[in-house]
Amino acid sequence: MKNKFKKYGIWFFLSFIWLFVLLFLVDLITKLLCQAYISEGTQIYLIPNFLYVTLTYNTGMAWGMFSGETGRIILTVVSWLASAIIIAVYVWKFKKLNKFWKAMLAMLLAGTFGNLIDRTFYPKGVIDWIGFQFGSYFFPVFNLADSYLVVAIIIIVIYLIVEWIKEYLEEKKKAPKEMKAASENKGHKKAILSQEEISKLEKKLEEEKVSKELEINDEENKEESNGQ
């Protein structure tokens, strides 16, 4: 029994399903706390003139894009589709995915699912509560689910760039070796052909030598016959 629990525990940990559950619950709990203890539109500064906590509802995306009821419906459908695609990829490619991609898919799903719940069950839209102020400029208020999506995308982009650079450097290292190997093979091939040509030439010379000897013998025989 202990071995089974250990086996399933290791599988659960390496699957990164726990990461999705943890991130999703943190996002959900922080939104519920903000709704319970902060009045809509109130700003509570954690760092003066920089970081504050508030409560706003957004039917669209950042900077007011796709706002309104129609935008909320469209984004809800998109969120459902995105969640379904992420889950499908995770399930179908589970055995082929490495730890990095499992973690990133878990983070992406937590972000997508977190906002999906808001868009589906809150007519007002997504609950946003994290705000930043830069001088007189106020950055669009967001939530942890948004942060998960942004951070995951940035990490994935960096990862792909690093992998591309590694592949490029490996190919660059392989190129001289492949050229050297090709040159050696070519030289070896030339050597073999040259040897064959030499053999043919020697054989031809041998045949010509024998032919000349036969001609000389014929001439000598003819002279002896005429002398007699």
Disulfide bonds with the S-S distance in Angstrom:
none
